[in-house]
Amino acid sequence: MDNQGDIRIKRALISSWRKGPAILLAKGLEQLDVTIVASGGTGKAIKDAGISVTRLETITEFENLLKGRVKTLHTSVHAAILANRDSAEDMADLNRLGLIGIDLVAVDLYPFPKEVNSRVEFPVELIDIGGVALIRGAAKNFEFVTILSSAEQFGSAMEKILSSNGVVSADYRRKLAAESFEYTSKYDSRIANGFNA
């Protein structure tokens, strides 16, 4: 941690439905020598773009289960996101498990169709579980983690992070956390409306 609550990003996790913005974000992070961890198709897209990436399964030691529905739902992922960096006990837990804290989480959830006219049509299979859990965990731990909850944020956030040489202020992290909880609230409302249609 730098002065006055600033955090330098050293390790980032990207899990994005839209691959183009994820690649641009990864390119910016690469300029700052940030270690990039990515899940499934996101990791493949980043690697194919010539950017060094750590595949998530090398950390979780689990293959892609249930067609990808549980790839980020793992203790190794959420411990690295939720650890209090000022807590000796939390850091000892990470060290004991051989984990490194994640400083930035960037998520882009699967989209729902714009028009769904009945509960029969509502695409339950598109309800994102792992992505929402990543957003909520990172937003809850905003004191130490920067959360980007939609690909629409990736470009402007990357510009800001690059301009500050990879350091993110406490105020900006808190702002992004608030936006993230607002985003997941609207996301859940859309699902509830679909079930109640």
N, C-alpha and C positions, 0 to 999 in steps of 0.2 A: 504494500500500500504506500502511496506517495503522500504528500502533505495534504491536510484538511480533507481527508476522505477520498482523495483521488485514487483511482485504481488503474494500474497499467495492465493492459490485456496481454497475456502471455499464451493463453490456451483458449480455443473457441470450439464450440460444437454447433454444427450447421445441419439442420434437417428441414428440407424445403421441397414442397411440391413443385414450385416453379424453379427450374434449374438455371435459367439465364441469370436472374438476380443473385442466386447463390454463388455462381461462378464469379461474378463481378465482385461480390463481397469477399470471396476467398482470395481473389487477386490482390485486393487492397490489404487484406490481413497478411498475405505473404510478404508484401513490401515491408511490413513491420516485424517480420520474423516471428509471427504468431504461429504456434502449433495448431493445425486445423484437424479436428476430428469430425467425421461425417458419417451419416447412416446410409445404408442401402444404395438406392439410385442416386442420391445426392453425392455420396462418396465417389461413385463411378463417374458421374458427370465432372466433378472437380478434377479427378485424376486424368480423365480424358482430355481436359483442358490444359494439361501439363503442369498442374499445381500439386505440390507435395501434400498428401493427406493421409491421416491415420484412420483406417476403417474402424468403425465402432465395434465390430465383432471381435477385433483383436483385443479390445479392452474388456468386453463382457464375456468373451470366450463362449459365446452362443451364436449359432448360425441363425439365419433369418427364419423365425418360426411363424406358423399360422399366416403365411403370405405377408409377412412384414408387420403384423398387427402388434407384436410385442417387442420389436427391436430396441426401442429406447426405454422400455419399462424394466429397468434393471438397477439393482443396488449400486453397482459401480458407477452408473451414470448419475443417479440422483444424489448419491453421497458427495460426488465431486462438485455438484451444483449447490447443494444445501449446506455444505460445511461452513461454519463460522471461522473465518481466518484468524480472528482474535482469540479463539478458544484453543488452549493447549490440548484439551481433551479431544476436540474435533479433529485437530491436525494430527494428533497421535493415531486416531482411528484411520485417517487417510493413509498415513505412513504404514500402519500395520497391514493395510490391504494393498499397499503398493499403488495408491491412487494419487493423482495430481488434480488440484482444484481447477475447475472450469470458470473462466472469467467473463466469457461472453457466450450467450445462447441465442441462436438465430433460427426461428421457426417460421414456416409458411404452411398453414393447414390446407388440407384438401378442400376445394370449394364445393358448395352445394349448387344444384341447378337454381336459376333465378326464380323459376315458377314451379311450384309443387302444389297441386290442387286438392290432394287428399292424402290421408294417412297411409293409404295403400301405396301411393307413389313415393312417399318420403324415402330417400335413399339411406337407410339405416347403415348400410355397409360403408358409407362415406364418413360416418361419425368418427372423428379423430380422437383417440384416447391418449396415446403416448405424446403427441405433440402438445396437447393441452396441458398434460402433466409437466412437461418441460417448461412451458411458459409460466405456469403457476409456481413451480419450484424456484425458477430463476427470479421471477418478480418478487416472491416472498423474501428472497435473500439478496435484494437489490443493494444492500450495503456493500456487497462484495462482487455482485454479478450484474453485468449489463444484459438486458433482455430486449431482443427485437422479435416482435410477435407477428410480423407480416412482411412479405417481400417488398411491400410499398415503402417500408422503412429502411431497407438495406442500403440504398444509394445515398440518401442524405446522412444517415448515421455513419457510413464509411467515410464520407467527406469530412465529417466532424472529427472522427477518430484519427484520420490521417493528418488533419491539420494540427492535432494536439500530440502527434507522435505516439499514438496508442494509449494515451491517458484519458480516462473518462471521469468526469466530475461526479460528485455525490448528487448534486441537483439534477443532472441529466439522467443519471441512473434511476432516480426516484420518479422523474417525469415519465420515463419509458416504462417503469413498473406500473404506474397508474394507467397508462394507455393500454398496457397488456391486460390488466384486470378488466378494464372496460371492454376490450376486444373479446375476451373469453366470455364475459357476461352476455354480450350480444350474440355470440356464437351459440351459447347454451339456450338463449331465448329462441333462436331460430329452430333449434332442435325440439324444444318444448312445444313450439307452435306447430311443428310438423307432426308431433305425436297427438296433439289435440285437434288437429284439423278435422 
